[in-house]
Amino acid sequence: MPSRKDPDASANVPSFYGAELRYRREQAGLTLEQLAEGSFRGIPFLSQIERGERRMPADLARHVDKVLGTDGFFERRCEDARKARQSGHAEYFADVAEMERHAETIEDWAPSLVPGLLQTDAYATAVVRTSLPWLPPETVDTQVRARMERAEIWKREERPAFWAILHESVIRRPLLSPEEMAAQLEHIAVVIRSTQSVLQIVPETMAAHPMMMGMIRVMTFPDQPPVVYTEGLHSGQLIDYPALVKNYRRSYDLLRATALSPEATLAMVDQVAKDYQNGKHRA
């Protein structure tokens, strides 16, 4: 059993309420298993909330208030935790953005877009403006800034081990001007090389491969179970059910085997960047 990790209640709003939840539960003499009973939520989920690593959803807040007799305290405050976590991210991604700061490993499969942790400001702006054209400019700026702030993770001495697999079309598709696309690819290469991360590309000639059904992210942690995140156009889902997580991780391992080697991948990224610079790119 992993050692107890007490949250820093002063770190942020979710940490404060996570610490309060643990205090109230222990005062009531309940284990995590007892508190989770009847909530349709797993013990790892409650443990992450107590550590301030995930927000408390409204349905769980109502359950906790009922079991602990806290007179609606957590239901009234769970919205505060949601806002503190959001910080410019879509609500469905807020937990993921918070959890990646605590991750030991991050593994991305990106079939359509450059992963957020590798995007330049220009690329992120194009993605937000294109996918959400109704957003006012100030909201676009907020979302782009939040995405750029996530990249601060690369400056940390203890950062997650990062592995990304991209479909070749991601680097071939000119989402930006040739100059900006060249800068985006150069940025990817710099980040991967400077952080000792791993990048692979699934060639366009690979018609069939594992994970043809969309993007995923797998995150592991030093003191909690792994999770998988999947995303659609306007929604995302965190998966922590062990059997499903195991299947996703097996599929990701199969995808690694079908992709180009890391060396061949970086050589392709370098060449495509030069092609953009020299006006020789192809769509």
C-alpha positions in Angstrom: 0.0 0.0 0.0 1.4 3.4 -0.9 2.3 5.8 1.9 -0.2 8.4 2.9 0.2 11.7 1.0 -1.3 14.6 2.8 -2.5 17.4 0.6 -1.3 21.0 0.9 -4.6 22.7 1.8 -3.2 26.1 0.9 -2.2 25.1 -2.7 -5.5 25.7 -4.4 -9.2 25.4 -3.9 -9.5 21.7 -4.8 -6.6 20.9 -2.4 -8.4 22.8 0.4 -11.6 20.9 0.0 -9.7 17.6 -0.5 -8.1 18.1 2.8 -11.4 19.0 4.4 -13.0 15.9 2.9 -10.3 13.7 4.5 -10.6 15.4 7.8 -14.4 15.0 7.9 -14.2 11.4 6.8 -11.7 10.5 9.4 -13.6 12.4 12.1 -16.6 10.2 11.1 -14.4 7.1 11.5 -15.0 6.0 7.9 -12.6 4.4 5.4 -12.5 5.4 1.8 -14.3 2.2 0.9 -17.1 3.0 3.3 -17.5 6.5 2.0 -17.5 5.3 -1.6 -20.2 2.7 -1.0 -23.4 3.7 -2.8 -21.7 6.6 -4.7 -21.0 4.8 -8.0 -17.4 6.1 -7.7 -14.3 4.1 -7.1 -11.9 4.3 -4.1 -9.0 5.7 -6.3 -11.3 8.5 -7.5 -12.1 9.6 -3.9 -8.4 9.3 -3.0 -7.5 11.6 -5.8 -10.1 14.1 -4.6 -8.7 14.0 -1.1 -5.2 14.8 -2.5 -6.6 17.8 -4.4 -5.8 16.1 -7.8 -9.3 15.9 -9.1 -12.4 18.0 -8.6 -15.4 16.7 -6.8 -18.4 16.3 -9.1 -21.8 17.4 -8.0 -23.3 13.9 -7.6 -20.5 12.8 -5.4 -20.7 16.0 -3.3 -24.3 15.3 -2.6 -23.5 11.7 -1.6 -20.6 12.9 0.7 -22.8 15.5 2.4 -25.5 12.9 3.0 -23.1 10.3 4.4 -21.0 12.7 6.5 -23.9 14.9 7.6 -22.2 18.0 6.4 -25.3 20.0 5.5 -24.6 20.7 1.9 -21.1 21.9 2.5 -19.4 20.0 -0.3 -22.3 20.5 -2.8 -22.1 24.2 -2.3 -18.3 24.3 -2.7 -17.7 21.8 -5.6 -18.5 24.6 -8.1 -15.6 26.6 -6.6 -13.3 23.7 -7.1 -14.4 23.4 -10.7 -13.7 27.0 -11.4 -10.3 26.8 -9.8 -9.3 23.9 -11.9 -10.7 25.2 -15.2 -8.3 28.1 -15.6 -8.9 28.6 -19.3 -9.4 25.0 -20.2 -12.6 23.3 -21.4 -14.4 21.9 -18.3 -14.0 18.3 -19.5 -10.2 18.8 -19.8 -9.7 20.6 -16.5 -8.9 17.5 -14.5 -6.5 16.2 -17.2 -4.5 19.5 -17.2 -4.2 19.3 -13.4 -3.3 15.6 -13.3 -0.5 15.9 -15.9 1.4 18.1 -13.5 1.5 15.1 -11.1 2.1 12.4 -13.8 5.1 10.1 -13.9 4.6 9.2 -17.5 2.4 10.8 -20.3 1.8 8.9 -23.5 -0.2 10.6 -26.3 -1.7 9.3 -29.5 -2.4 12.2 -31.9 -4.1 11.2 -35.1 -5.4 14.7 -36.1 -3.5 17.5 -34.3 -0.2 18.2 -32.6 -0.6 17.4 -28.9 -1.2 20.4 -26.7 2.1 20.1 -24.9 4.0 20.4 -28.2 2.0 23.2 -29.8 3.4 26.7 -30.5 1.3 29.8 -29.8 0.4 30.2 -33.5 -0.7 26.5 -33.8 -2.8 26.6 -30.6 -4.5 29.8 -31.7 -5.4 28.3 -35.1 -6.8 25.2 -33.4 -9.0 27.2 -31.0 -10.2 29.6 -33.6 -11.0 26.9 -36.1 -12.7 24.5 -33.8 -14.6 27.2 -31.8 -15.1 30.1 -34.2 -17.9 31.6 -32.1 -15.5 32.4 -29.2 -14.8 36.1 -28.6 -11.1 37.1 -29.0 -10.5 37.5 -25.3 -11.7 33.9 -24.6 -9.5 32.6 -27.4 -6.5 34.4 -25.9 -7.4 32.9 -22.5 -7.5 29.4 -23.8 -4.3 29.7 -25.8 -2.5 31.2 -22.8 -3.7 28.2 -20.6 -2.4 25.8 -23.2 1.0 27.6 -23.4 1.2 27.6 -19.6 0.9 23.8 -19.6 4.2 23.7 -21.5 5.9 25.1 -18.4 6.1 21.4 -17.4 9.2 21.1 -19.7 11.1 23.5 -17.5 10.7 21.4 -14.4 13.7 19.3 -13.2 11.3 16.4 -12.4 9.1 16.3 -15.4 7.0 13.4 -16.7 8.6 10.9 -19.1 6.8 11.8 -22.4 6.0 9.6 -25.4 4.0 10.8 -28.3 2.8 9.0 -31.4 1.6 11.2 -34.3 0.0 10.3 -37.6 2.1 11.5 -40.5 -0.8 13.7 -41.8 -0.4 15.9 -38.6 2.9 17.2 -39.8 2.1 17.2 -43.5 -1.2 19.1 -43.2 -0.5 22.9 -43.5 -2.7 24.2 -40.8 -0.6 27.4 -40.8 1.5 29.3 -43.2 4.6 27.4 -44.4 6.8 29.5 -42.2 4.7 28.9 -39.1 4.4 25.2 -39.9 8.2 25.0 -40.1 8.4 26.7 -36.8 5.9 24.3 -35.3 7.8 21.3 -36.5 11.1 22.7 -35.3 9.6 23.4 -31.9 8.5 19.7 -31.7 12.0 18.5 -32.5 13.6 20.9 -29.9 11.2 19.8 -27.1 11.6 16.1 -27.9 15.4 16.3 -28.0 15.9 18.6 -25.1 13.7 16.7 -22.7 14.8 13.2 -23.8 11.3 12.4 -24.8 10.2 9.9 -27.5 8.3 10.8 -30.7 7.1 8.3 -33.3 5.1 8.7 -36.5 2.6 6.3 -38.0 3.2 6.6 -41.8 0.4 7.6 -44.1 1.0 4.3 -46.0 -0.2 2.4 -42.9 -3.8 2.0 -43.8 -4.8 -0.2 -40.8 -3.3 0.1 -37.3 -4.3 -0.1 -33.7 -6.2 2.9 -32.4 -7.8 4.0 -35.6 -10.8 5.3 -33.5 -9.4 8.5 -32.2 -6.9 10.2 -29.8 -6.0 8.9 -26.4 -3.7 9.9 -23.6 -2.4 7.4 -21.0 -1.0 8.8 -17.7 0.7 6.9 -14.9 1.5 8.3 -11.4 3.9 7.3 -8.7 1.2 6.8 -6.0 -2.1 6.2 -7.8 -3.5 4.0 -10.6 -3.1 4.9 -14.2 -5.8 6.7 -16.2 -6.7 7.0 -19.8 -8.2 10.2 -21.4 -10.1 10.1 -24.7 -11.6 13.2 -26.4 -14.1 14.1 -29.1 -15.0 17.5 -30.6 -16.8 19.0 -27.6 -16.3 16.3 -24.9 -13.7 14.2 -23.1 -13.7 11.2 -20.8 -11.3 10.1 -18.1 -11.2 6.3 -17.7 -9.8 4.7 -14.6 -11.5 1.3 -14.7 -8.5 -1.1 -14.5 -9.6 -3.6 -17.2 -10.3 -0.8 -19.8 -7.0 1.0 -18.9 -5.2 -2.2 -19.4 -6.7 -2.7 -22.9 -5.9 0.9 -23.9 -2.3 0.4 -22.8 -2.0 -2.8 -24.8 -3.3 -1.1 -27.9 -0.9 1.8 -27.4 2.0 -0.7 -27.2 0.8 -2.3 -30.4 0.7 1.2 -32.0 4.4 1.8 -31.0 5.3 -1.4 -32.9 3.7 -0.1 -36.1 5.1 3.4 -36.0 8.5 4.6 -37.4 11.5 4.4 -35.0 12.2 7.6 -33.0 15.3 8.2 -35.1 13.5 7.9 -38.4 10.6 10.0 -37.0 12.9 13.0 -36.0 14.6 12.8 -39.4 11.2 13.0 -41.1 10.1 16.0 -38.9 13.4 17.8 -39.7 12.9 17.2 -43.4 9.3 18.3 -43.5 10.2 21.4 -41.6 12.9 22.2 -44.3 10.3 21.5 -47.0 8.0 24.1 -45.5 10.8 26.5 -45.4 11.8 25.9 -49.0 8.3 25.9 -50.4 8.4 22.2 -51.2 5.7 21.0 -48.8 2.9 18.7 -49.9 -0.6 18.4 -48.4 
